[in-house]
């Protein structure tokens, strides 16, 4: 398995009771590549007997069904993939009669990974991203465009 690429960046110290202007170095991971929907469907199709078009149709139906069930208040369990649930907190009211649905905050869809996805989280490896340094020495003025 490949490791998650990371860089080290200097940012505000987020620890409790940190001085206002203090800074620390933090690791920051970054996705190294992006997979679009079509490529994802082709990759899934390569693991089963379904065609890429079949995978697209199933994922489209899954998205539709997931959205409608979440809106109805279900926790949707998708085996090893995990569970989806829509949750919303609210502001507080002094009495139950004072409570209004307008006090709800914007709902969020919460995803809890299943066993296989938890395994990749628990076994994650990290690798420092190599930073390419380019040195440029200007010896004379030039009016041409340069691309590095």
Buried (B, 14 or more C-beta within 10 A) or exposed (E): EEEBBBEEEEEEBEEEEEEEEEEEEBEEBEEEEEEEEEEBBBEBBEEEEBEBEBBBEEBEEEEEEBBEBBEEEBEBEEEEBBBBBBEEEEEEEEEEEEBEEEEEEEEEEEEEBBEEBEEEEEEEEEEEBEEEEEEEEEEEEEEEEEEE
